[in-house]
Amino acid sequence: MKALKDCIIPFVGLKVGEHHFDYQIDNTFFQNFEYEEFNAVDVKIALKFEKKTTFMELYFSASGVVNVNCDITNEPYNQTINDQFKLVVKFGNEYNDENDEILIIPHGEYEINVSQYIYELIVLSVPIKRIHPGIEDGTLQSDILSKLEELSPNKDNKTKSAEDIDPRWNNLKKLLTDK
């Protein structure tokens, strides 16, 4: 839980203006969320916290790598992460996070926890379909990949000859031509 305590920003003590926070995210951060899709995580989060008189703006910037398994071959590889997110924090009567880009917190609050936003930024930065770069450029040699190529339908044999067609279909074709 120490990793999540580092993500709490007590904004009451901060002066109006720009403040910077840096976070180094690794596997322990994702263990707190019970998220086990990543083999290894090495992501740096740069947070620019801009406090104004009536609201706050948070600019998240994530860069680094996460090690994930390929969806096709299940081979692990490093997926580069490079993404940004902006959050506006306003004050209101009650807590409301229904909008993705605007967070409304009660007037009496004195701190904000940004761990959920860091978590979502990293998870949503990974592509939905994770494909090993070696598959795209043809350099990956894998047993699974060779088996998939072996079992894939041949592109040369798309048209079947007349002998390969089931003879029962020939009788049905006669019905169409007997008009």
Residue pairs with C-beta under 8 A, 6 or more apart in sequence:
1 32
3 28
3 29
3 32
3 115
4 29
4 32
4 113
4 115
6 23
7 23
7 113
7 114
7 115
7 118
8 111
8 112
8 113
8 114
8 115
9 21
9 49
9 111
9 112
9 113
9 114
10 110
10 111
11 49
11 51
11 56
11 110
11 111
11 112
12 110
12 111
14 49
14 51
15 51
16 51
16 52
16 53
17 50
17 51
18 48
18 49
18 50
18 51
19 48
19 49
19 50
19 51
20 46
20 47
20 48
20 49
21 46
21 47
21 49
22 44
22 45
22 46
22 47
23 44
23 45
23 47
23 118
24 43
24 44
24 45
25 41
25 42
25 43
25 44
25 45
25 64
25 118
25 122
26 40
26 41
26 42
27 38
27 40
27 41
29 41
29 115
29 118
29 119
30 36
30 38
30 41
30 119
32 115
33 119
35 119
35 123
37 68
37 123
37 126
38 66
38 67
38 68
39 67
39 68
39 69
39 76
40 66
40 67
41 64
41 66
41 67
41 122
42 64
42 65
42 66
43 62
43 63
43 64
43 65
43 66
43 81
43 122
44 62
44 63
44 64
45 60
45 61
45 62
45 118
45 121
46 60
46 61
46 63
47 58
47 59
47 60
47 61
47 114
48 58
48 59
48 61
49 56
49 57
49 58
50 56
50 57
50 58
50 59
54 90
54 91
55 88
55 89
55 90
55 91
56 88
56 89
56 112
57 86
57 87
57 88
57 89
58 86
58 87
58 88
58 89
58 114
58 117
59 84
59 85
59 86
60 84
60 85
60 86
60 87
60 114
60 117
60 118
60 121
61 83
61 84
62 81
62 82
62 83
62 84
62 85
62 118
62 121
62 122
62 125
63 81
63 82
64 80
64 81
65 78
65 79
65 80
65 81
66 78
66 79
66 81
66 122
66 126
67 76
67 77
67 78
67 79
68 76
68 77
68 79
68 126
68 130
69 75
69 76
69 77
69 130
70 76
70 77
70 130
70 131
70 132
70 135
71 129
71 130
71 131
72 131
72 132
72 135
72 144
72 145
72 148
73 132
73 135
73 140
73 142
73 144
73 145
73 148
74 144
75 132
75 134
75 140
75 142
75 144
77 132
77 133
77 134
79 126
79 127
79 130
81 122
81 125
81 126
82 125
83 121
83 124
83 125
85 117
85 120
85 121
86 101
87 101
87 102
87 103
87 117
88 101
88 102
88 103
89 102
89 103
89 104
89 105
89 112
90 102
90 103
90 104
90 105
91 104
91 105
91 106
91 107
91 109
92 104
92 105
92 106
92 107
93 106
93 107
94 104
94 106
95 104
95 105
95 106
96 103
96 104
97 103
97 104
103 112
105 112
132 140
134 140
135 145
